[in-house]
Amino acid sequence: MILGKFSENQLKLAAAQVREAMLSTLPEPQDCAGQFSEEFERKIRNLKQQHRKKESARQVWRRIAAALIALLVGVSLLLTVSPQARASVKAWIKKTFDTYTQYWFQGEKGGVLPEYELTWIPEGFEKVREEPFRDTQTLVYQRGDDETDAFVFSYRPAKKDSYLILDTLGFEYEVEIVSIQGNHGELYISQDETQSHCLIFLDEENDVVFTISAFLSPQDILHIAEGIKLVN
């Protein structure tokens, strides 16, 4: 064996020659005709499908979470509202700002929140979770295993000087005045298929405000609301 020392330039030259020799043994790109097995292709298709489904579910639940934050958080607040800037009904005062509408309630009742149930829901839906938050009860209904096919029903006391904010996030909605079980309500009909419709109305006898957020048809949302029943 012969041992010796090599200069830095000699090492660089040798490395370049080895690189060129290795590259020269590789086939041209156009000559590479590799083909994946059917089993591998099937696994890749399944992975892509699962990713699309999970991403779609995440987007819907982000919208639902945003709706819950915007619609369901009631905070007691004493305030004065200019009569020229408000629209009022028997049980609430309403003021619309840039992208959101704020409802102030005038209910006199408080105490324990009554329990309500839905006596009608569209075929295939079932209740999958209850999410109480402070004095608000929220129920989520889902059809099958698809988490994107769901709607949210919630209710809370409409006690005096509490408020609820409905944020349209800059999307276009058509507002329809409705009557639910003889009570005043407003149905926000989305003009964008990526955003849910929303119904807000009151049980004026018990001073409770309801919201339903759903991608269902406006007719189905109203049908659900008409079927709300006081349990106790």
SULWOZI-V59140 format. One record per helix or strand of 3 or more residues. SS is the DSSP state (hx for helix, st for strand). FROM is the first residue (numbers start at 0). TO is the last residue. Records with the same first field share a line. If there is no record, write none. Layout:
SS=FROM-TO, FROM-TO
//
This chain:
hx=7-23, 28-30, 37-71, 82-84, 217-225
st=91-95, 99-104, 115-117, 124-129, 135-142, 149-156, 162-166, 172-179, 182-189, 196-202, 207-213, 227-229
//
